[in-house]
Amino acid sequence: MLAVVSWVACDLPAKQNIEVHPSDAGLDTSAAEDAAFDLTASPPMDAALPLDANASDSAAPDSSSDAPPDCPSEMVLTPTGSCIDRYEAASGGGTTGASDGSNTTLIASSLPGQWPLMAVTPLQAKKACQNAGKHLCIKDEWGTACTGLLVSQWDDINWLTANLGVSVTYPYDDGTQFIADRCNDWTASNHGDNGPAQGGSFVDCVTKTGVYDIANNLYEIVDTPDESGRYFIEGGSLFTVILDSSCQGERDPSGTLLGTETWGYYHDSQGNQTSWSALGFRCCASAGDPAFQNR
C-alpha cells in the first residue's frame, strides 16, 4: 500500500489528556477527547525563533534564505553538527511494506506544501529515511533543532530554569512561552478537525534556522529506543497545547503527557511497535549518510 500523503481516517487514541496552563484557562480543550476529522475539508493556511540563551556557545547557527553550506538544500544545520529536514517527512514514492520495515520502499521527502506521512511504525520510518540517504533523527538532533540549544542544555530542566526561568521551551520567538495558533495546535482555527497541515503552511511555526512544524502538527518519532525497543515521541500534535506542544514535551499513544526528562514511548498496550494516526517523523543526515556525503 502506498504511504498516505493526505489525511486518512484512523482511530484516535481512547483519550487525549490535554494539559492547560492556568494562565490559559480560557482555552476550550474539552472537545479534544471526542475529536473527529472532517475528511472533506482542507487544512488551513495560517504562522520563529528558537531560544537565545544569551551565551555564544548555546545559540543555533545563523540562518539565511539559503541552507547552510554544510547541509543539503532541504535541510538545516543543528547544534549537534548534523543536518535536519526543514519539513516533516512526506512521501517521495514507494510503499510502506511490513511493520518491521521489511520490503519498505518508501522514500522520505522534505519539501514545502507536501502532506506529511503518518501512521507508520518506527522501523518503517527508519527505512524511509535510509531510502532517502538519511537517518531517522535521534532525540538530541531533534531537541537541539527545536530549541537551538546544546545537547547538555535543551532537555536539562535545571539548566533551563536557572538560565531561562522556564522548565519547557518553544521553537518560536524567544522560546519561553506558548503562543496559541502559532502552529497547528488544538487552538488553531481548524481546531484539529481537518487533520494535519501541509508542510510549512503555518508560516510562522518555524525556528530561526528554518525548521517548520517541529512543534505540533504531528508527533514525531525519534530514533532513541530504550532497552525494550520502544521509541520516543516528541513535539506535540494538532491535538495539543501548552506543555505537550513544547520542545521538551513527550507523550505515549494513550495521550498521557509524560513530562520533561521522562520517557515517552511509541507502543501499543502490549508494548509492541504499532502505527498511530497523529504520528509522523523527520529525517536527519550526518557524515555517514549518502545525503550528507553528496551535498
Summary of the structure (lengths in Angstrom):
residues: 295
radius of gyration: 17.3
end to end distance: 31.0
largest distance: 50.2
contacts: 1062
relative contact order: 0.22
helix: 16%
strand: 12%
